[in-house]
Amino acid sequence: MAAQPPVTLEEFLSLDETKPYSEFANGGVYQKTGGDWSHSAVQTFLMVALFGFQQRTQLGEALPELLCIFGPAGRERAYVPDLVFVSQDKLSHDVYLRRAPDVAIEIVAFEEDVARTDNVQFYLLNGVRLVWVIDPEAKTIAVLTPGREGQTLSAGDTLDGGEVLPGFSVPVVDEIFAQVQV
């Protein structure tokens, strides 16, 4: 199979939308991995929890599967995190978010061994203030912030929004992973 020639961000954005979504990095177009039951259940639960939080606080909006285009000029990437939270001052209601979200949430799907490591590193180096990598099978959540050592949460821990989502919290196993079919 011949290698596909690189595309520009503008060429990527002009492609017909596909489901599951496509992402763009370093001139390549990549199909986002689809989720399984556990992935979808955790995504739905967190979306509902974050929606309730946004309604109470008016700090911003939580959105699933939003194409986010950001990074250094001329080297932008287009990623579709499983969920994002965008603060009020960054909201534009354009077709795509053309800046880093405040929170990016990646949920490990059955086909992924490590949840999109390259994406997560890019997020942390390019303006995302908080990243949650959720592994339904291992029942763990990696909490990552730029310039700080990561933390792994599991049974008995509570996921909170730290400085980015002040006042948001939910028990890891009792609520988040209670959604997972075993």
N, C-alpha and C positions, 0 to 999 in steps of 0.2 A: 504494500500500500504506500503510495507516494505521500510525502508530508504536505500538509496544507500550507499555502503561503500565508505569511502573517497578514492580519487585517488591522486597520486603524480603529480607534474608538468610534469614530463617526460611521465607518462601514458596519461595525458590530451593531450600533444602534439602529441602523436601517434594515437589519435582517428581520424577517418575519418572526414573531414571537413563537416560541415553542414551549410545550409543557412536557416534562418539568422544565423549569427555566434554564437559560444559558447564562454563563458568566464570561467575562473578558479579563484576561491578564497577559501582559507581555506579548501582545500580538496574536494570542490564541483564543479560540472560543471553546468553552468547556461546558458540557452538559452537567447541570446540578444533579446530584444523586437524589432519587426519590426516597420518600420516607416509608417506613413500615407502620404497623399499628401503634407500637410504643412511641415512635417518633411523633406521629400525628396526635396521639392522646396527650403527650407532654406539651406539645406545641399549643394545642387548644386550651389546655388548663392554664398555661402561663399567659396566653393571650387574654383570657378572661380575667385573670388576676391583675395583669397590667392594665387592662381596660378599666377595671374598677379603681385602680390606683390613679390613673389619669383623670377619671371623672371626679375623684375626691380632691385631687391636688391642683389640677389644671397646669401641671408643670410641662406637659407636652403630650405627644401621642405615641401609642404603641401600634405597630403595624406588622403584619406577617408578610413575608416574601416580597419585600420592597427592593427594587433595583437601586443600589446605592453606588454612585460614581464619584470617586474621590482619589486623592493621592497627589504626588508632585506634578506640577504642570508638565504636560507632554508624556507623563508616565502614569496617568490615571488608570485605575482599574474599575471594573463594574462587577460588583458582587451582590448576591441575593441571600443575605442572612435569613435564617428561619424566622427570626423575629428581630425587630429593632425598636428602640425607643428614641424619639427625636424631641429635643426640648423646644419649647415655644419659639425661642429666638432663631431656631434653624428651620422651622416649618415654612414651606413655600407652596405646597400643594401643586407642584409641577408634576409632570408625568413620572419623573424619577427624582430621587434625592441626589442632588449634585454637590454633596458634601458628606463628611463622615457622620454617621449617626452617633448619638451619645452612648448608646448601649447596642451591642450586637450579640445575638444569642444564636449559637450553633448547637443543634441537637444531632448527636451521632446516629446515623442510620445503620441498618443492618449490613450494608455493603462497605462501610467505612471502618478502618481499623483505628485511625486517629482522625478526629474531626477537623479536617481541612486545615492542617497545621500552617500551610503557607498563607491562607486567608487570615488566620488568627494573628500571625506575626505582622502581616500588612496592616490589619486593623489597629494593632497596638502602636505601630510606628507612624500612623497617619491620621491621628485625631480621634479615634474611638476611645472613649474614656473608661469603658467597662465592658468586658467580654465574659460571657458565661458559655462554657462548653459543657453540654449536658450529655452524659452517657447513660441512657436508660438501662442497658444491659448490666453495666457495672454498678448502677445506682450511685453515681458520683457526679459532682458538678465542680469543674475547675473555674475558679473566679480569678480573672486576670485584669490588671490595671497597668497602664504604662509606667515604667520605672520602678515597679514594686515586684517583690517575689509573689508568685501565684499561690493560691490556697486551694486545697481540694476538700470539698464538703461531702459528707455521706450521712449515714443513719445517725440521728440525734442532733444534727446540725440544723441551723436555720439560714436560708439564703436571704441576704438583705441587699438593698440597693446602694449601701454606702453613701458617699457624698453625692453620687450622681442621681440616685432615686431615694432621697431621704424619706424615711417612714415606710418604705416598702419592705416587707418580710414575709416569708412563707417557710414552714418546716419542710426540709428536704424529702425525707422518706414518708412522713405521715400524710403529706398532701401532694407533693410533686410526683413522687414515684408510686404513690397509691394508684395512679392512673395507668400504670404499666401492667399489661397482661403477662402473667408468668406461666 
